[in-house]
Amino acid sequence: MNILIKLASDNELIAYEALALAFVLATFDHDVTLFLDTPTHLLLGDPDSRIYGMIQSLDLYDIEKAWHGFTDEQMARFDDDIRHALADERCVFYDKRALFDSVLEF
């Protein structure tokens, strides 16, 4: 199954659960794509958050770089480890959702 998970929350527990779900689904051979949007940038910019470390583990689960809707200013605040986990270009979520069998929003 081809699944898109959109994360647009600054709540660490919600973000943790969404990424944990993505990792579980990917482990069971589902094609998972993550889409991160504001205000998730607050968690990604905090090296003490669990999300900061989790997003850097996408390669371990064969998940492609996460799509994002962050502005250039938000991207500039991330360190290289976070920018490496994100797609090079900004995406529009509503343009992409039709490409997937299922879309989960957190």
C-alpha positions as CSV (number, residue, x, y, z in Angstrom):
1,M,0.0,0.0,0.0
2,N,1.2,3.5,-0.8
3,I,0.7,5.7,2.2
4,L,1.2,9.4,2.8
5,I,1.6,10.6,6.4
6,K,1.2,14.4,6.9
7,L,2.6,15.7,10.2
8,A,1.6,19.3,11.0
9,S,1.8,19.4,14.8
10,D,4.2,20.9,17.4
11,N,3.1,18.3,20.0
12,E,6.0,16.0,20.5
13,L,3.9,13.0,21.5
14,I,1.7,13.3,18.3
15,A,4.8,13.7,16.2
16,Y,6.5,10.7,17.9
17,E,3.4,8.5,17.3
18,A,3.2,9.6,13.6
19,L,6.8,8.8,12.9
20,A,6.6,5.5,14.9
21,L,3.6,4.5,12.8
22,A,5.5,5.4,9.6
23,F,8.4,3.2,10.7
24,V,6.1,0.3,11.5
25,L,4.3,0.5,8.2
26,A,7.6,0.7,6.3
27,T,8.8,-2.4,8.2
28,F,5.8,-4.3,6.8
29,D,6.8,-3.3,3.3
30,H,4.3,-0.5,2.8
31,D,5.6,2.5,0.7
32,V,5.5,5.4,3.2
33,T,6.1,9.0,2.4
34,L,6.2,11.7,5.0
35,F,5.0,15.3,4.5
36,L,6.1,17.7,7.3
37,D,4.5,21.1,7.6
38,T,4.4,24.0,10.0
39,P,4.5,24.0,13.1
40,T,6.5,20.7,13.1
41,H,9.6,22.9,12.3
42,L,9.6,23.8,16.0
43,L,10.3,20.1,17.0
44,L,12.8,19.6,14.2
45,G,14.8,22.6,15.3
46,D,15.1,21.3,18.8
47,P,18.0,18.8,19.2
48,D,16.5,17.6,22.5
49,S,13.3,16.4,21.0
50,R,12.8,12.8,20.0
51,I,11.6,13.9,16.6
52,Y,15.0,15.5,15.9
53,G,16.6,12.0,16.1
54,M,13.8,10.0,14.5
55,I,13.6,12.0,11.3
56,Q,17.3,11.3,10.8
57,S,16.5,7.5,10.7
58,L,14.5,7.5,7.5
59,D,17.2,5.7,5.6
60,L,17.2,2.8,8.1
61,Y,13.5,2.1,7.2
62,D,14.0,2.7,3.4
63,I,11.8,5.8,3.6
64,E,12.7,8.5,1.1
65,K,13.5,12.0,2.2
66,A,10.5,13.7,3.8
67,W,8.5,16.2,1.7
68,H,7.9,19.5,3.4
69,G,6.0,22.7,3.2
70,F,8.6,24.8,5.2
71,T,9.5,28.3,4.2
72,D,13.1,29.2,3.3
73,E,13.4,31.0,6.6
74,Q,12.4,27.8,8.5
75,M,14.7,25.6,6.5
76,A,17.6,28.0,7.2
77,R,17.2,27.4,10.9
78,F,17.7,23.6,10.6
79,D,21.1,22.0,10.9
80,D,22.6,19.9,8.2
81,D,21.4,16.6,9.7
82,I,17.7,17.8,9.5
83,R,18.1,19.3,6.0
84,H,19.6,16.0,4.8
85,A,16.4,14.2,5.9
86,L,14.1,16.6,4.0
87,A,13.5,16.8,0.2
88,D,15.4,19.6,-1.6
89,E,12.3,21.4,-2.7
90,R,9.1,22.6,-1.0
91,C,5.9,20.7,-1.9
92,V,2.3,21.5,-1.8
93,F,0.4,18.8,0.1
94,Y,-2.9,19.0,-1.8
95,D,-1.1,18.5,-5.1
96,K,0.4,15.2,-3.9
97,R,-2.3,13.5,-1.9
98,A,-4.1,12.0,-5.0
99,L,-1.0,9.9,-5.7
100,F,-1.5,7.7,-2.6
101,D,-3.8,4.9,-1.6
102,S,-4.2,6.3,1.9
103,V,-3.5,9.6,3.5
104,L,-3.1,10.0,7.3
105,E,-3.0,13.5,8.9
106,F,-1.6,14.3,12.3
